[in-house]
């Protein structure tokens, strides 16, 4: 290992974060709020909710009409086709609702004033990750957005902005995630190193760009071991062999740059955290936790795939607790209860309706 470990202040809250970050903000590169466009997107999103309700009523009426028709054995086929069509339309409308809500949030970009006074979490990644949006998640969130949601109790996320975005601030859409900070040309390395020293944690979304590899080596030589988190969340949708192959390449480069060895196999781990003596530990989100918290988060597209923010938070809770960050569980009790009770009630209603319809169908035959 080569480098300085720095200091680790557990759970520290400061009041001068804005003052420390303000020199890094280029106001000309910050996208402007577009409240009218946000209002239109929000209006469109909630109009879809009403439309879904009307379609459900229309489907119910249509099913009753099918039962009343004298079409013999074709009645069952027509009813099955109606169900398939309704399922596709429902999924399309829900995805449209999610996209409109996401676009509405984009039109109100994060600003320094909204960050608050807590020490930030520095998020480092390859710039190409900014374009990623998970098609496997019902909420379409990128890995950065999921991390921001999981660690919002610890502190606000900040990330180095892509220079291409800075060049055309009014044409590029803001990113849903951490606050973007833009540097003057030629000084990004010095500034990133300074940001590492004022951050509670440095979260690195593993990749292979030259800039990110420099940041990995600098983080190891600059920050306290317990402040560094290696994230493999962006690899969550990959199969096991591909993940392992990428990990072996990353681990090899990590050893060359830092002199330290990572575990030989990544397995299903999502994070690597370090003890004070740089002993690495794999943090895995098991299938049961992915399913349970994914269900509670309504990430219904891939319950055993991409991890939800709640799954990340619950998996990191013990390690962060050892570092002085006691994540609250009580604040999610009502949220989780509503998300689990409401689908159960709706499912029971659908099941009851289906049983009644099947019974009516048998009687009519």
matplotlib code that plots the C-alpha trace (Angstrom):
import matplotlib.pyplot as plt

x = [0.0, 1.2, -0.2, -1.8, -4.8, -6.2, -8.7, -12.1, -14.7, -17.6, -21.0, -19.5, -21.9, -20.4, -21.8, -19.4, -20.0, -21.5, -18.5, -16.1, -18.0, -18.8, -15.4, -16.0, -19.4, -19.5, -22.8, -22.8, -22.9, -25.8, -29.1, -31.9, -35.2, -38.0, -41.1, -43.6, -42.2, -42.1, -45.8, -46.8, -44.9, -46.5, -49.9, -49.3, -48.2, -51.2, -53.5, -52.2, -53.3, -56.8, -56.6, -55.5, -58.5, -60.9, -59.3, -59.8, -63.5, -63.8, -62.1, -64.5, -67.5, -66.0, -65.6, -69.3, -70.3, -68.2, -70.0, -73.4, -72.6, -73.8, -70.5, -70.1, -66.5, -65.0, -66.0, -63.1, -60.7, -62.0, -61.7, -58.1, -57.2, -58.7, -56.5, -53.4, -54.1, -54.9, -51.6, -49.5, -51.4, -51.1, -47.3, -46.9, -48.9, -47.0, -43.7, -44.9, -46.0, -42.5, -40.8, -42.9, -42.2, -38.5, -38.6, -40.4, -37.6, -35.0, -36.6, -35.8, -32.1, -30.2, -28.4, -25.8, -28.4, -30.4, -27.4, -27.6, -24.8, -23.7, -20.3, -20.8, -20.3, -18.0, -19.2, -16.6, -17.5, -16.8, -18.6, -20.4, -22.3, -24.1, -26.0, -27.1, -30.7, -31.6, -34.2, -34.5, -35.9, -39.5, -38.4, -35.7, -33.2, -29.5, -27.0, -26.1, -29.7, -30.1, -27.0, -28.2, -31.5, -29.8, -27.3, -29.3, -29.3, -25.5, -25.0, -25.6, -23.8, -21.5, -19.9, -17.5, -19.5, -18.7, -16.9, -19.1, -22.2, -20.5, -20.0, -23.7, -25.5, -28.9, -28.9, -27.9, -30.5, -29.5, -28.8, -31.0, -28.5, -25.7, -24.8, -22.5, -19.4, -17.4, -13.7, -11.6, -9.5, -6.3, -7.1, -9.5, -7.0, -6.1, -9.7, -10.9, -8.1, -9.3, -12.9, -11.8, -10.5, -13.7, -16.1, -17.5, -17.2, -15.6, -17.8, -16.2, -18.4, -15.8, -14.7, -11.7, -11.3, -7.9, -9.3, -11.2, -8.1, -6.2, -9.0, -8.9, -5.1, -5.5, -8.3, -6.3, -3.3, -5.5, -8.5, -8.9, -9.6, -13.1, -14.1, -13.6, -16.4, -16.0, -19.3, -20.1, -23.8, -23.6, -22.6, -25.7, -27.5, -24.5, -24.2, -21.8, -19.0, -19.0, -18.9, -16.0, -14.0, -14.4, -13.6, -10.4, -9.3, -10.2, -8.5, -5.3, -5.2, -6.0, -3.1, -0.7, -1.7, -2.1, 0.0, -3.1, -4.9, -8.7, -10.6, -10.1, -13.8, -16.5, -19.4, -22.7, -21.2, -22.2, -19.6, -16.2, -15.5, -12.2, -11.2, -8.8, -5.9, -7.1, -8.6, -11.3, -14.8, -17.4, -20.9, -23.5, -27.2, -28.7, -31.6, -34.1, -33.2, -33.3, -36.8, -38.2, -36.9, -37.4, -41.0, -41.4, -39.8, -42.2, -39.2, -41.3, -39.4, -36.5, -37.0, -33.9, -31.9, -31.0, -31.0, -33.4, -32.2, -33.8, -31.9, -28.6, -29.3, -30.2, -27.1, -24.8, -26.4, -24.1, -20.9, -22.0, -23.1, -19.5, -18.4, -20.8, -23.7, -26.8, -29.3, -32.9, -35.3, -38.4, -38.8, -39.5, -42.1, -45.1, -43.7, -43.0, -46.3, -48.3, -46.3, -46.9, -50.5, -51.8, -50.6, -52.0, -55.4, -55.4, -54.3, -57.1, -59.6, -58.3, -58.4, -61.9, -63.1, -61.4, -63.0, -66.4, -65.9, -64.7, -67.8, -70.1, -68.4, -69.0, -72.6, -73.2, -71.6]
y = [0.0, 3.5, 6.6, 8.7, 7.5, 10.8, 11.1, 9.5, 11.5, 9.3, 10.9, 14.4, 17.2, 20.5, 23.9, 25.1, 22.6, 25.3, 27.5, 24.7, 23.7, 27.2, 27.8, 24.7, 25.8, 27.3, 29.1, 29.3, 25.5, 25.0, 24.3, 26.6, 25.7, 25.2, 25.4, 25.5, 22.4, 20.6, 21.5, 20.1, 16.9, 16.5, 17.2, 14.6, 12.0, 12.3, 12.5, 9.0, 7.8, 8.9, 7.4, 4.1, 4.2, 4.9, 2.0, -0.4, 0.6, 0.2, -3.2, -4.4, -3.2, -4.9, -8.1, -8.0, -7.4, -10.4, -12.6, -11.4, -12.2, -15.4, -16.4, -19.9, -21.1, -17.9, -16.1, -17.5, -16.6, -13.1, -12.7, -14.0, -11.5, -8.7, -9.6, -9.7, -6.3, -4.8, -6.1, -4.5, -1.2, -1.1, -1.7, 0.9, 3.5, 2.9, 3.3, 6.5, 7.7, 7.0, 8.7, 11.8, 12.0, 11.6, 14.4, 16.6, 16.3, 17.0, 20.4, 21.3, 20.6, 20.2, 23.4, 24.1, 25.7, 22.4, 20.3, 21.4, 21.7, 18.1, 16.9, 15.5, 12.1, 12.2, 10.0, 9.1, 7.2, 7.1, 9.8, 7.3, 6.1, 9.5, 8.3, 5.0, 4.4, 1.0, -0.6, -3.5, -1.4, -0.4, 3.1, 3.4, 4.7, 4.7, 3.2, 6.7, 7.5, 4.3, 5.1, 8.6, 7.3, 4.6, 7.0, 10.2, 10.1, 10.1, 13.1, 14.7, 13.3, 15.4, 14.3, 15.8, 17.1, 16.0, 18.9, 18.3, 19.2, 22.4, 23.5, 23.3, 23.8, 24.8, 21.9, 19.0, 17.7, 17.7, 14.3, 12.8, 12.0, 14.0, 17.7, 18.2, 20.3, 21.6, 22.5, 24.8, 23.0, 21.5, 21.6, 18.7, 16.4, 18.9, 19.7, 16.1, 15.4, 18.3, 17.1, 13.7, 15.4, 17.2, 14.3, 11.8, 9.0, 8.5, 6.1, 4.9, 3.2, 0.8, 1.2, 1.4, 4.9, 6.5, 9.3, 6.9, 4.7, 7.8, 8.6, 5.1, 5.3, 8.8, 7.9, 5.0, 7.4, 10.2, 9.1, 7.0, 3.3, 3.4, 6.3, 4.4, 2.4, 0.5, 0.0, -2.6, -1.6, -0.7, -4.3, -5.7, -6.7, -8.6, -12.4, -13.9, -14.8, -11.3, -9.7, -11.9, -11.2, -7.4, -7.7, -9.6, -6.8, -4.2, -6.0, -6.4, -2.7, -1.9, -3.9, -2.3, 1.1, 0.6, -2.5, -4.1, -7.2, -7.4, -10.7, -13.2, -13.6, -10.9, -13.4, -11.5, -8.7, -5.2, -3.3, -3.6, -1.8, -1.5, -1.7, 0.8, -1.5, -1.8, -5.3, -5.5, -6.9, -7.9, -6.6, -8.9, -8.4, -11.8, -12.9, -12.8, -9.2, -8.2, -9.6, -8.3, -4.8, -4.7, -5.7, -2.9, -0.5, -1.7, -2.5, -5.1, -5.7, -7.5, -8.5, -10.8, -8.5, -4.8, -4.0, -1.3, 1.6, 0.0, -3.3, -1.3, 0.6, -2.5, -4.3, -1.4, -0.7, -2.9, -1.6, 2.1, 1.5, 0.5, 3.8, 5.8, 6.3, 4.8, 4.7, 5.1, 2.3, 3.8, 6.4, 3.7, 1.7, 3.7, 3.9, 0.1, -0.7, 1.3, -0.2, -3.8, -3.4, -1.6, -4.2, -7.0, -5.4, -4.7, -8.3, -9.7, -7.5, -8.6, -12.3, -11.9, -10.3, -13.0, -15.8, -14.2, -13.8, -17.5, -18.6, -16.5, -18.0, -21.5, -20.8, -19.3, -22.3]
z = [0.0, -0.8, 0.7, 3.4, 5.2, 6.3, 9.2, 9.6, 11.6, 12.3, 11.7, 11.5, 10.5, 9.5, 8.7, 6.1, 3.3, 1.0, 1.6, 0.8, -2.4, -3.7, -5.3, -7.5, -8.8, -12.3, -12.3, -16.1, -16.4, -14.0, -16.0, -15.2, -13.6, -16.0, -13.8, -16.6, -18.3, -14.9, -14.3, -17.7, -17.0, -13.6, -15.1, -17.8, -15.3, -13.0, -16.0, -16.9, -13.5, -14.2, -17.7, -16.2, -13.9, -16.8, -18.8, -15.9, -15.7, -19.5, -19.3, -16.6, -18.7, -21.8, -19.9, -18.9, -22.5, -23.6, -21.1, -22.4, -26.0, -27.5, -29.1, -27.7, -27.1, -28.6, -25.4, -23.5, -26.3, -26.5, -22.7, -22.8, -25.6, -23.6, -20.6, -22.7, -24.3, -21.0, -19.5, -22.3, -22.2, -18.4, -18.5, -21.2, -19.3, -16.0, -17.8, -19.4, -15.9, -14.5, -17.4, -17.1, -13.3, -14.0, -16.6, -14.2, -11.7, -14.3, -14.9, -11.3, -11.2, -7.9, -6.8, -4.1, -1.9, -1.8, -0.8, 2.9, 5.4, 5.8, 4.6, 1.1, -0.4, -3.4, -6.2, -8.9, -12.1, -15.8, -17.7, -19.9, -16.9, -16.9, -20.0, -18.4, -17.4, -16.2, -18.5, -16.0, -13.2, -12.9, -11.7, -14.5, -12.0, -12.8, -10.3, -9.2, -8.4, -6.4, -4.4, -3.7, -2.4, -0.3, 1.4, 1.6, 5.4, 5.4, 3.2, -0.3, -3.3, -5.4, -8.7, -11.2, -14.2, -17.7, -19.5, -22.6, -20.5, -19.3, -22.9, -23.7, -20.4, -21.9, -24.4, -22.1, -19.7, -16.0, -14.4, -11.7, -9.0, -7.3, -7.7, -10.6, -10.0, -13.0, -13.0, -15.1, -17.7, -16.3, -12.6, -12.1, -10.5, -7.8, -7.1, -7.0, -4.5, -2.3, -2.6, -1.3, 1.9, 2.7, 2.0, 4.4, 1.9, -1.5, -3.5, -6.7, -9.4, -10.8, -14.4, -16.7, -17.9, -17.4, -15.3, -13.0, -12.6, -11.5, -9.0, -7.6, -6.9, -5.5, -3.2, -1.7, -1.1, 0.3, 2.3, 5.4, 4.5, 6.1, 3.9, 0.6, -1.0, -4.2, -5.9, -8.5, -8.7, -12.4, -13.1, -11.4, -14.6, -15.9, -15.7, -13.2, -15.6, -17.2, -13.8, -12.7, -15.8, -15.4, -11.8, -12.4, -14.7, -12.2, -9.3, -11.3, -12.1, -8.5, -7.2, -9.7, -8.6, -4.8, -4.0, -2.4, -3.3, -3.5, -2.9, -5.8, -6.5, -6.6, -6.6, -6.1, -4.0, -4.7, -2.7, -1.2, 2.0, 4.0, 7.6, 9.1, 8.2, 4.5, 5.0, 2.3, 2.8, 0.3, 0.8, -0.8, -1.2, -1.1, -3.2, -0.3, 0.5, -3.1, -3.5, -0.2, -0.4, -4.2, -3.6, -1.0, -3.4, -6.2, -8.4, -10.0, -13.3, -11.9, -8.3, -8.2, -10.4, -9.9, -6.3, -4.9, -2.7, 0.3, -0.3, -0.6, 2.6, 4.6, 3.3, 4.2, 7.5, 9.7, 8.0, 8.2, 11.8, 12.7, 11.2, 13.4, 10.9, 12.4, 9.6, 10.7, 10.1, 11.6, 8.8, 6.3, 8.3, 7.1, 3.5, 3.4, 5.0, 2.5, -0.4, 0.8, 2.1, -1.0, -3.6, -1.4, -1.2, -4.9, -5.6, -3.5, -5.3, -8.7, -7.5, -6.2, -9.4, -11.5, -9.5, -9.9, -13.6, -13.9, -11.9, -14.2, -17.3, -16.1, -15.3, -18.7, -20.5]

ax = plt.figure().add_subplot(projection="3d")
ax.plot(x, y, z, "-o")
ax.set_aspect("equal")
plt.show()
